[in-house]
């Protein structure tokens, strides 16, 4: 019997919606967006529902550094805000998943 592939899943964490992507799908998303390791960490925490101050504390960065990473990500993707960034990530993840 063929093994069923899992779609990207959602899970609730601390009253917020967090996203868990399979590792191979996430690597394809990070490669497609050409993320630096630090940007990858920032995006991962955004998908977990962290705010900028929480991301800064978690990664040991200043608040302005996190904002700089986000600004560069928005420019690269053409997003205006976090929502558009997340939608772009989901679109890439969906196409990566559908190719498998």
N, C-alpha and C positions, 0 to 999 in steps of 0.2 A: 504494500500500500504506500502511496506517495505521501511524503511528509508535507503538511500544510505550512505555508509561510505565514508568519505573523505580520500583521500590519503595525505601523508605529502605534504605540499605545499611549493612553492617557492614564494618569493616576492622580488622585487628590492628595495633597500634602498640606497640612496645617491650614485647612480651609481654603487653599488656593488650588488652582488646576496646574499641575506640573506635567511636563511631557518627557517621556522616555523613548528615545529612538534606539533601535538596534545598533550595536557598535559599527557594523559594516555600512549601514545606511548613514550613520553620523559621519564616518570617515569620508564618505562620498560627498556629503553636504559640505564639510569643512574644505575638502579639496576643490570642489566646484566654486566655492566662495573665496578660495585662496586665503583662508584665515591664518593669521599668525597663531602660535600656541596660546598667547595671552588672550587674543580675541576669541579663540575657541572656548577658553574658560569663561569669559564674560558671557558669551552667547549661551553656553550650557546653564549658567546661573540664571540668565533671563528666562530660559525655558522652564526653569524650576520655580519661577515666580518671585525671584529676589528683586528688590528695588536697588537703585544705584548705590545707596549708602551701605546696604547689606553686602553687595558685590564687593565694594571697596574693602569692607572689614574682612570678608571671607578670603580675599586674595592678597590682603596686605598692601593695597594700593590707596592712593588718595582718591577722593571723590572726583576731582577734576580729571584725573587720569582715566577713570572709568568713563566719564563723559566724553573724553577725547576718543577712546576706543569706540564708543557708540557712534559718535559723529562720523568717524571714518567708515564704520560699517554701513551707516545710513547712506553716505555718499557712494560707496562702492556698489551697493545694491539698488540705489535710487529710491530708498524708503524715506518717508517723512517722519515716521515715528516707530515705536516698538511694535505696534500692531502690524504694520506693513513688513517690518523685519521678520517677525514670526511667520506671517503668511508666506513670505518668500522662502523661508526655510522649509515650511511644510510643502510648498510646491516642488522644491528640489528633492525633498525626502520622498514625496509621492512618486515622482518620476524615477528616482533611484530604486524604490521598492518595486515599481511596476516592471522594471527591466529585469528583475531577478526571476 
